[in-house]
């Protein structure tokens, strides 16, 4: 239900929504180049240091579910202000963490608070727009979300040239403070729960129950999570792998992350046209085949110690294709759940972070730096492809049953 109108969002509106959206990816990507320095500072292993990334991702995943649901009852503005304010405070506390376990806990809380930005930006767009305006606004925010992985690693790497890893959190605190001020002055309340009729509330509740019982939806949630695993395996493990095997420094790795983000944009652009011709299911299947093939090259190249350009290119192709495929999986998941789009969006958003948080440290502990990244990405792509094919078959059977009943 749109409360505040259907007109396009203003430039000032996009500025504050963009600031809120960028908090979450900045908290992850700006921090990544500092991982080897943190491992050295606390005399910890690669897998242990990766927990600082995993903790933030878990916080982001849980935060989206909790804050998104809470905002349906209390509105968008107050959770956004509280979340960004806590993000600033926790960023400062992270800079002064006395130990790695303390940093892990603080990173979880930082991710939880930062999740308010992305989930409430999406919710606010749903409140204020309908139809093509919603698609337009979300597409523009996607570009902003991709800009953060491009500029974040560069900022983090540059900061490490003049200050130590503590300063990276100071930069995050400044970014959070800017988002807080923009939210305070420019972010209006967009969801007025008391104006929603009782009949609409009842329909929303029925739609949520249908969503929770739909195995087709949950299969796409799993695919979304596996795609997120591919992305975050590269983010959390790539710096260690390239430093150990090829002597790549933080600045060089930040360039590779930037190229990954460019590949993300190209993939999203190609996919936006391909789906109009072949549909989301076929586009997703083809994309997963490309991702899996590139990941297989990455595994072989890692073991055989192939030249750096080949290994990096295969990783960038795998991660870059994430841009288009994540949109396909989410579109398929939400196709029959328009009345529960908010709840569906929360689960889809959280799934991207959960597997990416939990699996890479375990894979690194089991397989080591050489094997873990490529192996995780390849296995995730294969499982995602199998799940997608099974979901497609199930969808076709369901459609046939509906046609026979009609």
N, C-alpha and C positions, 0 to 999 in steps of 0.2 A: 504494500500500500504506500503510495507516494503522498507525503504530507505537504511538502514544501514546493511542489511544482515540478514541471517536466522540462523546463528550459535548460539549455546548455549551461555548464558550470563556468563561472567567470575565471579570468586569469588569476585573480587573487585566490580564488577557491582552489585552483590547481596548484598554486604555490604551497599552500598549507597542506593539502592532501599529499603532494609530492614529498614535503618535508617529513610528514608522518610515515609515509611508505618507505623512505630511505633509511629510517632508523634501524630496522631489522637487518637488511643486507649489509649495512655499514658495520654493525656490531660484529658480523661474522667475517666479512672480507677485509676490512681495514686491519683486523687483528691477525689475520693469517700470516703475513710476512714475519711477524714477531715470534712465531711458535718456536723456531730453533733457538732464539735468544732466551726465551722463557725456560726451555728445557735445560739450557746451560746454566741459567741463573739458579734454578732450583735443583740442579744435578739430577734430573729425572729422565726417564726413558721416553721414546717417541710415543708409545701407546699411552703412557700416563699423561703426557702433555696434551695429547689429543682429547683428553677428557674435558679440557677447558672449552674446546669447540663443541663437543657432544653435550655438555651441560647447558650451554647457551641454546643449542638447537632443541633440546628437550623442553627448556623453559619457554621457547618461542611456540612450540607445538601445544603445550598445555595452556599457555597464556592465551592463545587464539580461541581455544574452546571455552575457557572460563570467562574471559573478558567479552568475547562475542555474545555469549549467552546472557551475561550480566547486562550488557548494553541494551538488550531487547526489553529490559524491565526498567532500567534507570536512565536510559538515554545514552547518547554518544559523547557529548561534550565532557562531562565530568570524568568518566573513565579515561578519556584521552589526556586530560590535564594531569590526572593522578599518575597515569602510566609514564608519560614523558618526564614528569618531575622526578619520579622514582628512578627512571633510567639515568638521569643526570647524577643523582646521588650515588647510585650503585657503580657508575663508571668511575667516580672519584674513589670510592672504596676499593675497587679492583686495582687501581694504581698503587695502593698501599697494602695490598695483600701480603701477609707475612710468610705464607707458605703456599705450595701448590694445592693442597686440599681446600684451603680457605679461598683461593682463587676460583676453584671449581664451583664451590657453593655460590660465590658472588656472581659468577658468570651465569649460573642457572637463574638466579633472581633477576639479573640484568636482562636476560633473554625473555623472561616472563613479562617484565615491565615493558620492554620494547615491542612485544607482540601487540600491544594496544594500538600502535600506529597503523600497521598494515591491516588488521582486521577491522578497525573502526573507519579507516579510509574507504575500504570496500563497502562497508555497511552504509556509510554516509552517501556514497554514490547511489546505492540502491534506494535510499530514502528520497533523494532529490531528483532522480531521473527515471525515465522509462524508455522502452523501445530502443531505437538507434542511438539515442543520447547516452544510454547506459553503456552500450558496446563501445561507443566512441571514447567515453571517459575512462573506462577500464583499459582500453588499448593505450591511451596516453599514459596512464599510470604504470603500465607494463614497461614502457620506455624508461620511465623514471627508475623503476626497480632494477632495470638492466644497467643504467648509468652508474649506480652504486658499486656493482662489482668491477666496473671499468676504472672509476676514479678512486675507490676505496683502497685497493692494494698499492696504487701509486702514492697516495697520501701516507699510508702506513709505512711504505718503504722509504719515502723521503723523510718522514719523522724519525725513522731509525738511523738516518745518516747524521742527525744532529742531537738526538736524545735517545735514551734507552727505551726498553719496552714499556716502562711506566708511562712515558709520554703519549703512547698510542691511546691509552685510556683517557688522557686529558683531552685529546682531540675528539674522542667520542663524547665526552662530557660537553664540550663546546657545541658539537652538532646537536646533541639532545637539548641543550639550552635554547638553541635557535628554534628547534621544533616546538618546544614548550611555549616560547613567546609568540610564535606565529599562531599556535593553537589558541592561546589566551585572547589574542586580539582579533583573529580572523575566522575562527572555527565556531559557527553557530550550532545550536542544538537542532538536529534534523529529524529526530525520532521522538514523537509525542505519543507514548503508549496509551494515554487516557483518551485519545481521539479515535482509537481503533474500536470498531463495533464488536459486540459479543459474538455475532455470527462469524465475523472475520477471524476472531481468535479461535473459535471452534474449528474452522476450516484449516487454520494453520496447525492446530494440534493433530488433526487427522492426517494432514500431509506429512508431518514429522514421523508419525507412527508408520506410515507407508514407506517412507524413506528408510527407516531403521530395519525394515523387514525385507528390503530389496537386495538379493544377492548380486544382481547385476551392478548395482551402485557400489557395493563393497568390493567387487572385483576391480573396478576402476580406481577406487581408493587405494587398493594394493598396488596397482600399476603406477599411480601417482607417487606413492611412497618409494617404489623401486627406482623411478626416475630421479626422485630427490636423492636417493642413495648414490646414484651415479654422479650427480653433481657434487655432493658433499664428500665423497671419497676423494675426488680431485682437490677439493678445497682443503681438507684436513690432512691429507696424506701426501699430496703432490710436492709440497715444499721440502719435506723430509726425503722423499724418494729422489728428487732431482738434486738435492744438496749432497746426499750420500753417494749416488751413482755417477753424477756428472759435474759435481762441484758448482752447481747453480746457486747464485746468491739471491738475496731477498729482492733486489731491484729487478734482476732478470726474471724471477718468478712472477713478480707483479706484472711484467709485460705479457707473460704467457696467460695470466688471468684476464688481462684486458683483451687479448686476442680471443679468449674463450667467450667473453661477453659479446664481442663483435660477431663471432660465429653464431651465438644465440640470436642476435638480431636478424642475421641473414636467414637462419632457419625459420624464425617466426614469420618473416616476410614471404619466403617461399611457401611455407605451409598455409598461410592465409589465402593463397591462390589455389594451391593444390586441393584443399578440402572442398572447394566449390566444384571441382571437376570429378574427383574420385571419392569424396566423402571422408568423414573423420576416421572411420574404422580402417579403411585401406591405407590412409595416410599414416595412421599410427603404426600399423603393421610394417609398412615400408620403412618408416623412421626407426623402429626398433631393430630391424634387420641391419640398417646402416650403423646404428649405435653398437650393436653386438659385434659386427664385423670389425669396426675400428678398435673396439676393446680387445678383440682377439689378437689383432696386430700389436696392441700395447702389451699384452701378456708375453707374447713371443719376443718382442723387442726388448722388454725388461730383462728377460732371462738371458737372451743372447747378447745383451748390451749393444743393441743397434745404435747408429748415430743419433745424437740428441734431436735433430730436426724431425726424424721419422717418429720417434717416441712421442715427442710433444705434439706433433700434428695429429697422431692417432688419438691422443687424449683430448685435444681440442675438438676434433670431429665428434667424439662420443659425447662430450659435455655440451658442445654447441647445439647439437640436434635436440637437446632437452627443451630448447625454446619453443619449437613447434609442437613437440610431442606432448608436453605437459598441458598445452591448450586443448589438444585433441582428447586426451584422457578426461579432462575436466568437463569438456563439452558433452562427451558421451555420458558421463556420470550424471549430469544434471538435466539431461534431455527430457526425462519424464517426471522431474521434480521441481517444476517452476515455483510451486507454492511453498516449497521448503528450501528455496535456494540459499537462504542464509545459513541454515544448519548444514546443508550439503557443502557450502563453501568453507565452513569452519573445519569440517572433517578432512576435506581435500587439502586445505592449506596446512593443517597439522601433520597430515601423513607425509608431506614432503620433508619434514624435519625429523620425525621420529626415527625412521630407519637410518637416515643419514647421521643421526646422533648415536645410535646404538651399535651399528655394525662395524664401521671403520676401526675403532680401537680394538675390538675383538679380532677382526681380520688381521690387523697388524701384529697383534700378540701371537697369533697362530702361524701366519705365513711370513712375517718379517717385512721390512721395508721394500724389498725387491719384488715380491710376489703380490702383496696384499692389494694395492690400488687397482691394477689391471684385472686381477682375478675377481675382485668384488664387483667391478663395473661390468665385466663380461657375464658373470653369473646373474646379476641383477637384470641385465638386458634379456637374457634367455628366459628367465622366469616371467618377466613382464610380457614377452612375446607369447609364451604359452598361455598365460592368463588371459591376454587379449583375444587370442584365437578361440579359447573356450567361451569367453564372454560373448563373442560375436555369434558363435553357434547357438548359445543359449538365447540370445536376443532374437535370432531368426526363428527359433522354435516358438518363442513366445508370440512373435508377430503372426506366425502361421496359425497358432491357436486362436488368437483374437480375430483373425480373418474368417476362420471356420465358424466361430460363434456368431459373427455378424451375418 
